[in-house]
Amino acid sequence: MKENLYITLVALVLFVLIVWFTLAQPIFTTQLSTEKKLEVEAENLKEHVYTIVEKFDDRIYTNTEMLDKTATYIYNEFQKYSDDVSYQTFEVEGFLDDPTRAYRNVIANFKGSKSCDEGLTVVGGHYDTFGGHAGANDNTSAVAGLLELVRLLKKHPPICDVQVVAYTLEEPPFFRTPNMGSFQHAKYLHDHNIKVSKVIVLDMIGYFSDEKNSQSYPFPFMDIYYPKKANFISIVSNLSWKNIVLTRETKGVFKESSNLPVYSMNAFSFIPGIDFSDHHNYWKFDYPAILVSDTAFYRSDNYHTPKDRPETLDYERLAKVVEGVFRMVD
């Protein structure tokens, strides 16, 4: 009887450890413990966020004029650092006033210093916003990150080919539909047989808090392992082997690039948040893709409200997030 109980307890402990290891992907890379000089300039990020919010404050899907102006701004900024900038234009049907409307992704390419068999690296984030709100964190923070990233890629050309993409139409009512800009981009890569080594999607990467219990989770028990303070960045993907490998690689690079804590999760998509952004569209075409995020509504009630303003962001820690992304592609 005691022997059976002992075996059962050992089996239960092993099961819990296996589940924890699979979901949380702990790694043994040492977290940088001190401040270091970053390539990313926090002031550049702050300037981009304030400029975009002030000039293009209503980037809802119905305001195509404002979306086009935003796309043009991003295009012009990309052109300062890349010789290969383009629009990916696609049409969406179903509007009452127009049979179709045209929307645009903005793409900047950087040629690698050598030919890499593993394929193209894609870094992307959406520039549309929800409900006509300013969307400083969702998702101007990521757009600012893309604009700073292209500056650094001009200064430090990558080894392998890199494509930086600003997507349109991530927000409802087009979320989870083929009309998402990221779906259109992923489909184009697939249809043209373009090999992709990794996709890094940025969505809400600028809100942090050191207040106790400022971080929440979809399930109560998760705070046994994950922090209760919203002072970290997260890396999220599903349970495909390619995405587990990419999550672990990214987590290690982020830990070495700054002292910003980084946590990760690989899990089934039924866990709320695992597939809540543009990265999931690349899974549909069997491309490895992860989400880098501050966890959005799990730490801030500014999400999808007028409170999502530039002054609420932490630009120093936002810079550390972008530094990690840069180290993944340089």
RAUR-V566567 format. One record per residue. N is the residue number from 1. RES is the residue in one letter. PSI is psi in whole degrees, -180 to 180 (none if undefined). BURIAL is I if it has 16 or more other ideal C-beta (glycine too) atoms within 10 Angstrom, else O. Layout:
N;RES;PSI;BURIAL + N;RES;PSI;BURIAL
This chain:
1;M;-51;O + 2;K;-37;O + 3;E;-41;O + 4;N;-39;O + 5;L;-42;O + 6;Y;-45;O + 7;I;-41;O + 8;T;-43;O + 9;L;-43;O + 10;V;-43;O + 11;A;-40;O + 12;L;-44;O + 13;V;-44;O + 14;L;-39;O + 15;F;-45;O + 16;V;-42;O + 17;L;-41;O + 18;I;-45;O + 19;V;-46;O + 20;W;-46;O + 21;F;-41;O + 22;T;-42;O + 23;L;-51;I + 24;A;-19;I + 25;Q;59;I + 26;P;141;O + 27;I;165;O + 28;F;11;O + 29;T;133;O + 30;T;130;O + 31;Q;130;O + 32;L;130;O + 33;S;-12;O + 34;T;165;O + 35;E;147;O + 36;K;158;O + 37;K;125;O + 38;L;151;I + 39;E;-34;I + 40;V;136;I + 41;E;116;O + 42;A;-35;I + 43;E;-35;O + 44;N;-44;I + 45;L;-44;I + 46;K;-44;I + 47;E;-42;O + 48;H;-45;I + 49;V;-50;I + 50;Y;-41;I + 51;T;-47;I + 52;I;-44;I + 53;V;-41;I + 54;E;-36;O + 55;K;-33;O + 56;F;68;I + 57;D;-13;I + 58;D;87;I + 59;R;39;I + 60;I;157;I + 61;Y;-28;I + 62;T;-20;O + 63;N;72;I + 64;T;-29;I + 65;E;-44;O + 66;M;-38;I + 67;L;-41;I + 68;D;-39;I + 69;K;-39;O + 70;T;-44;I + 71;A;-40;I + 72;T;-41;O + 73;Y;-47;I + 74;I;-43;I + 75;Y;-49;I + 76;N;-37;O + 77;E;-42;I + 78;F;-40;I + 79;Q;-21;O + 80;K;-22;O + 81;Y;-10;I + 82;S;141;I + 83;D;-2;O + 84;D;85;O + 85;V;139;I + 86;S;166;O + 87;Y;144;I + 88;Q;106;I + 89;T;137;O + 90;F;159;I + 91;E;146;O + 92;V;132;I + 93;E;168;O + 94;G;8;O + 95;F;147;O + 96;L;-36;O + 97;D;-20;O + 98;D;141;O + 99;P;-41;O + 100;T;159;O + 101;R;145;I + 102;A;138;O + 103;Y;158;I + 104;R;130;I + 105;N;155;I + 106;V;129;I + 107;I;131;I + 108;A;130;I + 109;N;143;I + 110;F;119;I + 111;K;132;O + 112;G;158;O + 113;S;-14;O + 114;K;165;O + 115;S;124;O + 116;C;122;O + 117;D;-28;O + 118;E;-18;O + 119;G;-167;I + 120;L;143;I + 121;T;130;I + 122;V;131;I + 123;V;126;I + 124;G;165;I + 125;G;149;I + 126;H;150;I + 127;Y;-6;I + 128;D;162;I + 129;T;169;I + 130;F;136;I + 131;G;17;O + 132;G;10;O + 133;H;163;I + 134;A;-37;I + 135;G;49;I + 136;A;-46;I + 137;N;-38;I + 138;D;84;I + 139;N;36;I + 140;T;-29;I + 141;S;-41;I + 142;A;-40;I + 143;V;-43;I + 144;A;-40;I + 145;G;-41;I + 146;L;-41;I + 147;L;-36;I + 148;E;-35;I + 149;L;-42;I + 150;V;-33;I + 151;R;-42;I + 152;L;-33;I + 153;L;-28;I + 154;K;-41;O + 155;K;-37;O + 156;H;85;O + 157;P;139;O + 158;P;161;I + 159;I;-45;O + 160;C;162;I + 161;D;137;I + 162;V;138;I + 163;Q;125;I + 164;V;127;I + 165;V;128;I + 166;A;115;I + 167;Y;154;I + 168;T;164;I + 169;L;50;I + 170;E;-31;I + 171;E;163;I + 172;P;148;O + 173;P;9;O + 174;F;-6;I + 175;F;136;I + 176;R;18;O + 177;T;163;O + 178;P;-7;O + 179;N;-4;I + 180;M;139;I + 181;G;-36;I + 182;S;-34;I + 183;F;-44;I + 184;Q;-39;I + 185;H;-46;I + 186;A;-41;I + 187;K;-41;I + 188;Y;-46;O + 189;L;-44;I + 190;H;-47;O + 191;D;-25;O + 192;H;15;O + 193;N;40;O + 194;I;122;O + 195;K;134;O + 196;V;127;I + 197;S;-36;I + 198;K;151;I + 199;V;126;I + 200;I;111;I + 201;V;132;I + 202;L;127;I + 203;D;110;I + 204;M;88;I + 205;I;17;I + 206;G;4;I + 207;Y;126;I + 208;F;154;I + 209;S;142;I + 210;D;8;O + 211;E;143;O + 212;K;137;O + 213;N;29;O + 214;S;-8;I + 215;Q;134;I + 216;S;174;I + 217;Y;163;I + 218;P;-25;O + 219;F;139;O + 220;P;-38;O + 221;F;-11;O + 222;M;-25;I + 223;D;5;O + 224;I;-38;O + 225;Y;-44;O + 226;Y;153;I + 227;P;153;O + 228;K;-8;O + 229;K;142;O + 230;A;54;I + 231;N;24;I + 232;F;168;I + 233;I;148;I + 234;S;150;I + 235;I;124;I + 236;V;140;I + 237;S;-176;I + 238;N;-166;I + 239;L;14;O + 240;S;147;O + 241;W;-41;O + 242;K;-38;I + 243;N;-30;I + 244;I;-45;I + 245;V;-45;O + 246;L;-40;I + 247;T;-47;I + 248;R;-41;I + 249;E;-47;I + 250;T;-42;I + 251;K;-43;I + 252;G;-43;I + 253;V;-43;I + 254;F;-42;I + 255;K;-32;I + 256;E;-18;O + 257;S;-21;I + 258;S;177;I + 259;N;14;O + 260;L;121;I + 261;P;144;I + 262;V;132;I + 263;Y;157;I + 264;S;164;I + 265;M;129;I + 266;N;121;I + 267;A;172;I + 268;F;152;O + 269;S;-13;O + 270;F;-15;O + 271;I;119;I + 272;P;123;O + 273;G;-21;I + 274;I;-37;I + 275;D;27;I + 276;F;41;I + 277;S;-167;I + 278;D;-21;I + 279;H;-31;I + 280;H;-23;I + 281;N;-29;I + 282;Y;-28;I + 283;W;-34;I + 284;K;-23;O + 285;F;18;I + 286;D;32;O + 287;Y;139;I + 288;P;128;I + 289;A;138;I + 290;I;160;I + 291;L;130;I + 292;V;121;I + 293;S;156;I + 294;D;6;I + 295;T;5;I + 296;A;-122;I + 297;F;-8;O + 298;Y;-7;I + 299;R;-8;I + 300;S;131;I + 301;D;9;O + 302;N;-17;I + 303;Y;124;I + 304;H;36;I + 305;T;167;O + 306;P;-11;O + 307;K;-10;O + 308;D;80;I + 309;R;159;I + 310;P;-34;I + 311;E;-11;O + 312;T;-7;O + 313;L;155;I + 314;D;99;I + 315;Y;-26;I + 316;E;-44;I + 317;R;-31;I + 318;L;-40;I + 319;A;-36;I + 320;K;-34;I + 321;V;-49;I + 322;V;-33;I + 323;E;-42;I + 324;G;-42;I + 325;V;-45;I + 326;F;-43;I + 327;R;-22;I + 328;M;-20;I + 329;V;-9;I + 330;D;none;I
